[in-house]
Amino acid sequence: MAITAILWDIGGVINRTEDLKPRDELASELGVSREYLNHLFFSSSEGTKAQLGQLSIPGLMLHIRRELKLEKDQYPDLIERFFGGDFIDEELVDYVRQLQSDYKTGVISNAWSQLDDLLTSWGIKDAFDVVIGSGDVGIMKPEPEIYQLALQRLGVQPQEAVFIDDFIENINGAQALGIHTIHFRSKDQAVEKLKRILVKENPPG
């Protein structure tokens, strides 16, 4: 069955933390580790609620500030500094745009709510035909329903799709449904592997 759709993760793939220095400096000032900060933002119970759309971003920030014992006027730019080393891979986004002439493109991301608006503010929403954010649909990878929802909205079967993600558990979740997968390690590695899959599954003629 030919490939007709290519699905991308956002965090760690399209948008990556390339420079750890800002987050390390923030953690040092706060007297905690970078790992603990990551936990508060993403893998804590409140971080998970935010990614399921059960807690607003302001609500999550309030929880994080309480955990860090910050006064109201301290670190008003906490969220900006936490993400200060993040980088949108514009070259990779341009490649996704090129794919749109032949393939449907989409996003499946564990993210806070209103992912559409975030991608629009970054100027990259146009690269994707469908955007599925966990905070907007109430389902997180690697639950099968989030992949199935993306496939349904794109109108494709699992065997017609490729999914690129940096977490192996999310790759395994997609593979279990029969989706072709690429475990992202770098832009060049992912693009090269995608090209090989497309040549194999969509031979010319």
N, C-alpha and C positions, 0 to 999 in steps of 0.2 A: 504494500500500500504506500503510495507516494506521500512525502512530507508536504503538508500545506500550511502548517502553522508553527511558529517559533515563539516560545514563552520564556520570559526572563525574570529572574529575581532582581530586586533593586539594591538593598543593602548588602554590601560585600561583592557586588557584581557591577551594576551600573554606577552606583555611588559607593565609594570605598574610603575607609579611613587610611589614608596614605601616610599621614604624618602623625605619629603618636605623641609628639612633644606637647601640643596644647592640652591634651587630656591628661598627660602625666603631670604637667605643671599645675593644672587645676586640682588633681588628686593630692599632690604634695601640699598645696596651700590649704586644702581642707583636712589634711591629716589622715587621709585614707589611701587605699591602693586603687590603681586604675581598674583592677578586676572588680573591686567592690562598687565602684561607680557604674561599671557596665552592668553589674547585677541589679543595681537599683533601677536603672533605666530600662532594662530589657527582661531579665529573667526572674526578678522578684515577683511575688504574687501580684503586686500592684502593676508592675511592668507588663505582666501577662494579661491582666485585665484591660490595660490600655490597648494592647494589640488585639484584643477580642472586641473592642468597642464598648466595653463595660465601664470604662473610666475615661473621662475627658483628659486632654493634655494638661490643662490647668490643674485638674485634680491630681494627676500623676506628679506634676511639679511640686504641688503642695506637699504630697507625701514624701517626695525626695528631700525637700527642704527640711521637713520635720525630722527625718532620719538623720540628716547631716547637722541638725540642731542650729540651723541658720536663722538669724533674726530677719525681720521683714525687709529691711533695707540692705541686707547683705547679698552680694552676688545677684543683682537683678538680671545679669546676662549669663546666668548659669547654663541655660540650654544652648546658647550660642557658643559658649566656650567649650562645652562638652563636645560639640560637633565641629569645633574649629579646625580640625585636621582632615575633615572629609573632603572628597574630591569627586566631582561628577565627570565620568569618563566621556567627554564629548566625542572623541574618536569612535568609541564603541557605539554611542548613540547614533552617530552618523552612519555607521555600518548597519544598524537596525533600520534606519530610514531607507537605506538602499535595498534592504531585503523586502520592503513593503511593495515593491513593484511586482514581486513574484509570490510573496507569502503573506499570510495574516500574521500579525505580531501582537503579543500581549504580555502582561505582567501578572505574576502571582507573587505577592510579597507579604510577609508577616510585618505589619506596619500599623502605626497609629491611624486613627480615622482620618477621612478626607485626603486620602492618598492622591486622588485626582487633582485636587487643588495644589498639593505640594509639587507634583510633577509639572503642573501648569506654571507655577511660580519659578521653577527651574528652567522653563522653556523647552521641556522635552516631552510633554504629553503627546504631541503630534506624532511621535515615533511609534505609538502603540494604539492598536485598534481597540483593545479591551484592557482595562486595568482592574485587577482584583486585589484589593487590600484587605487583610484579615480584620482590621478594625472596622471596616465598612460592611463586611459580610458576616462577622461573628464566628469565623472558622479560621484556625491556624494550620499551616503546614506542620507536620506531614499528614494531617487528616485527609482522607481521600476525597471528601466532599468539596474541598476548595479547588482541587485540580479538576474535578468533574464539572464544577460551575464554570471554570474558565473554558473548558472544552465545549460545553453547551453554548456559552455566549459566542464563541467563535464558530460554532457549527461544524466541529471536526471530531473525528474518532481519536482515541488515544494513540493508535499506531500512526496517525497522520501528524503528530506533534512532537517537537523537541523541547525539552525544558532544561534551562541552565540555572544552576544554583551553587552556592559555595558551601552549604551544609550537607553532609552525606546523608543525614536522616531525611532531609527533604528530597534528595535524589532517590533514596530508597522508596519513599512514599509514592513518587511519580512512577518509578519503574514497576511497582506492584500493580499499577493499572495498565501497564503496557506502553507507557509513554517512553520515547527515546530520551536519553538524558546525557548531560555533560556536567561533570563535577568541576566547577570553576576554580582555577588556580591562578590564572592570569588572562589578560585580554587576548594575547597572542595564542596561548594554548587553547582557549575556548573557541576562538574564531577558526583556528586551523581544524579543530576536531569537528566543528559544525560543518565546515566546508566538506570534510571527508564523508560525514553522514549524508549530506545532501547529494553528493555525487553517487554514493552507494545506493541510496533509496530512490533517487530521482535520475536514473540514467538518461542520457540524451537519446532522443528518437523514440 
